[in-house]
């Protein structure tokens, strides 16, 4: 059985309904859980009506949130020549080619997102077994393989997020901090959910977004009307 602290059990008692409620009301409840000494992250978790075993039903993408996610995003870039210079000028934290690949093979993982220009995929491809399980493998579908590397760096530094489904058909994404205003969280969450709906796989049938839950780092989840 999963251990739950006295604080967590007390907060769980404040969840007014086990049934889904409007997002606006859910955010008001979530704000009541701001009782820690650190600024908790807020996450949206969704369960999708997809079959993750089918490659044509997997969901992956990226979206820029209007208010960012409230944290410094460390961006690594695979680029060379002029593109490497553009990435550096745009604010990339690490830029490299074969040298960066070798560092990652040796255990370097001090970054939150990895971008690459198309011509570097020969270098990036062999890193799939390392970056893939961590959700860091550059991909055209997620917008992390791009010819406009400067724009890519700026967008992710400003709060663009990546998302992908897990083996259970769930997609979770950070959408800000508990210190954000309710309006800021509302707009970030709506932006994420609206974009998630646009990437519904054509092969997926029936209800697409089956459930939505919002939570903070140290809070119980609150179900939201899908």
N, C-alpha and C positions, 0 to 999 in steps of 0.2 A: 504494500500500500504506500502511495506517495505521501511523504511527511508534509504536513501543513503547519506553519507556525501559528502561534496564538494571534499574531497581528493579521495574518492572511485569513484565518477563520473569522475574525471580527469583521474584516472588510467584506468577506463573502456574505455575511449576514446583512450587509447594506445593499446588496444587489436586490432591487425591488421586485424583479420578475425573472423567472426562468424562460419566459417566452420572449421572442424578439420584440424590440421596441424601436421607435424612430431614432435615427442617428443623433438628432439634436438632443433628445432626452438621454441617450446613452452617454454622450459627451458630458452632460451635466453630472451624471453619476460618476463617471471616470474621474472628474475633477475632485471629487470627494476623497479620492484615494491618494491625493498628493500629501502624504504624511511622512515621507522619508527625507533624509538630509541631503540626498542627491537628486538631480534632475532626471526623473525616469523617462525612458524612451517609450513612445506609443507605437503600437503595432496593430495592423489589421490582418486578420487571418480569414481566408475564405476556403470553403470546400466546393469544388467545381464538379459538374456533371460530365466528367471526361473519363476516358479509359487510358491511364498513363502507360499501359503496356503497348498501346498503339502509337507509333511514331507520329501519325498524322493528327493525333489528338493532344499532343503535348503543348503546353502554353509557356511562352517565354517572351519577354519584352522589356522595355524600359520606358520611363515616363518622368518628365520634369515636374516636380511639385512646386506650386506657386510660392510656398513659404520655406522651401528646403526641408531638411530633417534635423536641423539644430546641432550638427556636429561637423567637425573638420573631416573631409573625405580625402583619403590618401590615394592618389591616382598614379598608377604605373602605366607606362606607354612603351609599346614595341614599335619603334620607328627608326629611320636612318636618314642621314643627309638633311635636306631642307625640312622634311617633316619632323625630324627630331628637334630641330631648332624651333619650329613653330610650337611643338608640344611644350618645350621648356618655357618659351615666352608666354604661353597661355596659362602656366602655373602647374604643370605636371610635377609630381614629387620625385619620380624616378623615370628616367628615359634610357632606353638601351635596345640592343639587338641580341646577338649571340651572347654577349657578356651578361645581360640581364637574364637570359634563359639559363645560363650556367649557375647564376646566383640562386635562382629559384630551385633548380635541381639539387642544389646544396642545402636547401632549407629556408631560403629567404622568402618570407611571406608578409612583410611589413607594408601592406597596402590593402585598400578596401575594394578597388575596382581596377581591372586591367583593360586597356584599350590597345588596339593595333591597327596599323594601316594594312590594306589587302596584300601588299607585296611582302609583308613580314609573316604571313601565315605559315610559310615553310619552316620558320623558326619556332613559331608558337605551337603548331600542330603537335609535336612530340610532347608538349607539356600538358596535354589533355588529361592524362591520368592523375596529374598533380592538381591542376587548376579546376578541372571538371567537378570533382566531388565537393569542392569548396564553393562552387557557383561563381568562379572567377574566370572561366574560360571565355576569351573574346569570341563574339558571334555576331554575324550580320543581323540576325533576328532581334538581338537585344540592343542593337545600335552601338556595340562596343568594337566592331570592325568598321572603320569609316575612312573615306578619303579626305574628309574635312576634320583632321585630327585636332586642330586648334579649337573648333567649336565643340567637339566632343569633350575635350578636357574641361573647357569652361562650364559646360552644362552639368557634368558630373560633380565638379567642384562646388557648383551652386546648389546642388541638391537633387539632381536627377538620380533616380533609383532603378535598379534592375530587379526583375522578379522571374521566377520560374516555378513550375509545379513540382511537388515531390512525388514519391511513389504512391502516395495515397490520394493524389488528385487535389492536394491542398496548395494554396499559394499564400504566402505571408510576406508582408512588406512593412518596413519602418515608415512612419508618416509624420514624425515630429517628436517633440518633447512635451512632457506634461505641463511645462511652464508656458507653452503656447496658449494663446487665447482660444476660446471655443470656436470662434470664427475661423481662425487660422487652421485649426485641426479639421474643422468641417470642410473647408475648401481643399485641403490636402487629400483628405479621405475621398471626397467626391471626385476629385481629379483622378486618383488612382483607380477607383471603381469604374468610372466612366471609360477609362482607357482599357481596363481589364475586359470590359464588355466588347470592345472593338476587336479584340484579338481572339474571340471565340473561334475555335477550329470548326470549319464547315462540316467535318465528320462527326462532331459532337451533337448528339440528339437529346431532346427533352430539356429539362430545366438546367440552365448553365450554371448560375450562381446559386448553389443550394443553401448555403448558410454564410453569415458574416459575423465575426466576433471582433470586438476591439478590446485591447488590454494595455496596461502599462507594465513596466519591468517587474514590479513587485505587487501587482494587483490581480484579482480574479478577472476572468473574461466577462464581457457583457454582450449578449447576443443582440444583433441589429437586424431590422427588417430588410431583407434582400431586395 
